[in-house]
């Protein structure tokens, strides 16, 4: 009887530990295997246009999201935290909204979460199609040479010690 209770409990707890480990299964492509990130230029929330080329020489966290996506909403405060901490050291966060609706909804969302990193607008999903994004959120880490380091599907804890350690490591490359 004791084994019938302990084994499922151990199994359940080990699964919880694995599921909560931030960036646990993240694959970082070796430099020689990295491919160019597709270039683009789209409107930004501030009113101008922004392209990937604008971020050359920076470590880019390119995040695809939508206002209706609750997991997207959950990870944005952590993204703001690392943006504030590392923007002067070469990190850029570019959050690409795929919302089809009004720009006002995206502005309200941004203000509600007090986001200050660049928000780009992709209402026709041209950029998300370029990156073959089908799930929200999906993020790409792009190195200083414009090459894709990693693709991350799903919510991440961007302010976690593991994420901070990863960003610091990538900023030194």
MOVEN-V500324 format. One line per field, one symbol per residue. phi: phi as a letter, one per 20 degrees, with the letter a starting at -180 (. if undefined). A space follows every 50 residues. Layout:
phi: ???
//
This chain:
phi: .gffefgffffffffffffefflfdfedffgfdfdffgfabcfdffoddc cgffdgndeddeddbbfeefffgfefgffffffffcfedoecdceeedge fffgffffgffgeledffdddcfelffffgeleccdfcccecffendfea dcdofcefefgffffffffffee
//
